[in-house]
Amino acid sequence: MLEVPLWLWGAFAATVVVSLAVDLLSHRTAHVIGFKEAAAWSALWVSLALIFGAVVFLVLGPTAGTEYTTAWLLEKSLSVDNLFVFAVIFAYFKVPREYQHRVLFFGVMGALVFRGIFLSLGVAVVSRFTAVLFAFAAILFWSTYKLLKDEEESFDPGRSFAVRMLRKIMPVRDEYAGAKFFVKEAGKRMATPLLAVVAAIEAADLVFAVDSVPAVLAVSDDAFIVYTSNAFAILGLRALYFMLAGLLDRFHYLSKGLAIILAFIGVKLILQASHKTISPAIPEIPSLISLAVIVVVLAGSVLLSLTRPPPADAAEQTDGQGDTPERPSSPPAAGDS
């Protein structure tokens, strides 16, 4: 385990708190997030993550810096799946676009807490039972199979455990009430659909943690590295969503790229566990190679997606007309949910 100075933990915490405060104040008035605004915020989050990585490199050494960068990029790439689920949840609940940032803000807050818990448990388990890495590798291989076979389980936001529990705890009204999570009707406190959306977002993150946590633990088993890298990746999710909204379907090769990355990380986990439990002669994959593989696969899948459009898109470009129904420019009224 790394000997991380207390001031570095403090610097990380201060960066996160100040960034979240600035983000919240900048978006205190509900409005639709456009591409330019989302791109600016995304650039800011990426810059903060890379600057912090440079500090880690200088303070804790090149190995720690490489592991941090690899873990951050890995989590960033895996979180793309979250963006698709965000789109499904917003469509299901017919969330007005001007309130989507508020939902994701509180969703990210919850994700930071739950990821911290899961990663802490994961680090504790791995440090005591190294053989559990074989089980983690099996999880990643199963995820790889589902991605390659397009057998990802459909996510039904309305039936998620978090949403069902919310409805049992308190009544949820049908109509939105601006950006409010709670309202009082006839003296009775009720939740608005906006709170149900936050619950669905949190439930989705718990599902994705099944892949994310084992993957990042293959890069490093140090609590500081795995949590800070995850935190900076999660913080940039909102801006990335608004920047890529409407373009997600164009990255059709990305799922295949993620499958290759997960399979590679699974192999890395097996070698890592074998090196520690079977024989030190079994080689491990260095973090620098892991970083290179992730960068090359991600870049390749994105370039392929952009240069080779899906068959449906190609057909539309050829004959100028398609069977795809016209997409509404704004979400339906909240009362229809």
Long-range contacts (C-beta under 8 A, 24 or more apart in sequence): 1-127, 1-221, 1-222, 1-223, 2-60, 2-64, 2-222, 2-224, 2-225, 4-60, 4-224, 5-59, 8-55, 8-56, 8-59, 8-60, 8-224, 9-224, 11-55, 12-52, 12-228, 12-231, 15-48, 15-52, 16-112, 16-231, 16-235, 19-45, 19-48, 19-235, 20-105, 20-109, 20-235, 23-105, 24-105, 27-101, 27-102, 27-105, 30-98, 30-99, 30-101, 30-102, 30-178, 30-179, 31-98, 32-97, 32-98, 33-97, 33-100, 33-101, 33-242, 34-242, 35-242, 35-243, 37-242, 38-239, 38-240, 38-241, 38-242, 38-243, 38-245, 39-239, 39-243, 41-238, 41-239, 41-242, 42-236, 42-239, 42-240, 42-243, 44-239, 45-232, 45-235, 45-236, 45-239, 46-236, 48-232, 48-235, 49-232, 49-233, 49-235, 49-236, 52-228, 52-232, 56-225, 56-228, 63-287, 64-222, 64-225, 66-287, 66-288, 66-291, 67-219, 67-220, 67-222, 67-225, 67-287, 68-220, 68-225, 68-228, 68-229, 69-229, 69-291, 70-219, 70-287, 70-290, 70-291, 70-294, 71-216, 71-219, 71-220, 71-225, 71-226, 71-229, 71-230, 72-229, 72-230, 72-232, 72-233, 73-291, 73-294, 73-295, 73-298, 74-215, 74-216, 74-219, 74-261, 74-265, 74-290, 74-294, 75-212, 75-215, 75-216, 75-229, 75-230, 75-233, 75-234, 76-233, 76-236, 77-257, 77-258, 77-261, 77-294, 77-298, 78-208, 78-211, 78-212, 78-215, 78-258, 78-261, 78-262, 79-208, 79-212, 79-233, 79-234, 79-237, 79-240, 80-251, 80-254, 80-258, 81-208, 81-255, 81-258, 82-204, 82-205, 82-208, 82-237, 83-237, 83-240, 83-241, 83-244, 83-248, 84-248, 85-155, 85-204, 85-208, 86-201, 86-204, 86-241, 87-241, 87-245, 87-248, 88-155, 88-157, 89-155, 89-157, 89-197, 89-200, 89-201, 89-204, 90-197, 90-331, 91-331, 92-156, 92-157, 92-158, 92-200, 92-337, 93-157, 93-193, 93-196, 93-197, 93-200, 93-334, 93-337, 94-331, 94-332, 94-333, 94-334, 94-336, 94-337, 95-176, 95-193, 95-194, 95-197, 95-331, 95-334, 96-176, 96-330, 96-331, 96-334, 97-330, 97-331, 99-176, 99-178, 99-179, 99-194, 100-242, 101-238, 101-242, 102-179, 102-194, 103-194, 103-197, 103-198, 103-201, 104-201, 104-237, 104-238, 104-241, 105-238, 106-198, 107-198, 107-201, 107-202, 107-205, 108-234, 108-235, 108-237, 108-238, 110-198, 110-201, 110-202, 110-205, 111-202, 111-205, 111-234, 112-231, 112-234, 112-235, 114-202, 114-205, 114-206, 114-209, 115-205, 115-209, 115-212, 115-213, 115-227, 115-230, 115-231, 115-234, 116-227, 118-209, 118-213, 119-213, 119-216, 119-217, 119-223, 119-226, 119-227, 119-230, 120-223, 120-227, 122-213, 122-214, 122-217, 122-226, 123-217, 123-221, 123-222, 123-223, 123-226, 126-217, 126-221, 127-221, 130-273, 130-276, 130-277, 131-273, 131-277, 133-217, 133-218, 133-269, 133-270, 133-272, 133-273, 134-269, 134-270, 134-273, 136-214, 136-217, 136-218, 136-269, 137-214, 137-218, 137-266, 137-267, 137-269, 137-270, 137-273, 138-266, 139-210, 139-211, 139-214, 140-211, 140-214, 140-215, 140-218, 140-262, 140-263, 140-265, 140-266, 140-269, 141-262, 141-263, 141-266, 143-210, 143-211, 143-259, 143-262, 144-259, 144-260, 144-262, 144-263, 144-266, 147-255, 147-256, 147-258, 147-259, 147-262, 148-256, 148-259, 150-255, 152-255, 155-204, 155-207, 157-197, 157-200, 157-203, 157-204, 158-200, 160-199, 160-200, 160-203, 160-204, 161-203, 162-199, 162-200, 162-202, 162-203, 162-206, 163-196, 163-199, 163-200, 163-203, 165-199, 166-191, 166-195, 166-196, 166-199, 167-196, 172-196, 174-334, 174-335, 174-337, 175-334, 175-335, 176-334, 176-335, 193-334, 193-337, 211-262, 214-269, 215-262, 215-265, 217-269, 218-265, 218-266, 218-268, 218-269, 218-272, 219-265, 219-287, 219-290, 220-287, 249-310, 250-305, 250-306, 250-309, 250-310, 250-313, 251-301, 251-302, 251-305, 252-305, 252-310, 253-301, 253-302, 253-304, 253-305, 253-308, 254-301, 254-302, 254-305, 256-301, 257-297, 257-298, 257-300, 257-301, 257-302, 258-301, 260-297, 261-293, 261-294, 261-297, 261-298, 264-290, 264-293, 264-294, 264-297, 265-290
